[in-house]
């Protein structure tokens, strides 16, 4: 199964969606690229836990698509026809965040000229996505803990308790266990959130997905920007495969938009890349994955590397298997068997 995705810059602030008509479970992953083994593992986990109603904590670097995964969880749950409310806890001033979350009464503070419904109440029956919850103050953490435990809260300036039925999905780019040790995050809230953890890999940990992203972005951008950029050269793609991508998928999406708009038509070449990428071009097509503190499964890494080489050979030969097998110096039957094993498909 192939999932394609664009990461928007709309992660900051608040998004409220009323899902409307029931969605197909497959459509829940629409917009998410994930051919790599790491992402396929994430998709399988989402499918298993989406309908459980358990609290979920998504951890991943900025730009890895935490909001998209939260949305996919909602769209696969029985709450899919109810509101999906997203709020970035790090993008709203601390003195306003409590009002955004829980609402307020008229006159509760200077500037409160009317009653306001908070995001928890707006999400009643559905899902609330608390993005960058690690940036929340200790005072607000206490109130979030109460909602988790009792499913109720008091709007700012009110003594009346509001009861809600919401599914909470939280996300952060921080290591919350480390933040707990530093005293920056409440331990009791951490364990309330850490029911089902989902770890999203960075783009440099799933480099085999980069060609899929590039193909997808080319297709989407040509339609929206009225351009005719048909492809990307092997040299340019290899340089992109070696880049560290500190901004992850968002950085890739922005770069693709810049190159497509400036190029206008034809093929993206290595000279169209930023200088920092051109300067790091080498004879190596792919970089080895980073070994994290948790270690690395060698067999999985070798399989991923093999998969990348097979995909590259197929792209170079326009998916003519005989020619791809010759490039890899293997029998055609061996190549066909590996294509089936890795479920490789040509991007449309």
ABEGO torsion letter per residue (X at the ends): XBBBBBBBAAABEBBBBBAEBBBBAAAAABGBBBABAAAAAAAAAAAAAAAAGBBBBBBBBBGAGAAAAAAAAAAABAAAABBBBBBBAAABBAAAAAAAAAEBBBGABBGBABBBBBAAAAABGBBBBBBGAAABBAAAAAAAAAAAAAGBBBBBGBABBBBBBBBBBBBBABBAAAAAAAGABBAAAAAAABABBBBBBBAAABAAAAAAAAAAAAAAAAAAAGBBBABBBAAAAAAAAABAGAAEAAAAAAAAAAAAAAAGBEBBBAAABBAAAAAABBABABBBBBBBAAEBBAAAAAAAAAAAAAAAAAAAAGGBAAAAAAAAGBBAAAAAAAAAAAGBBBBX
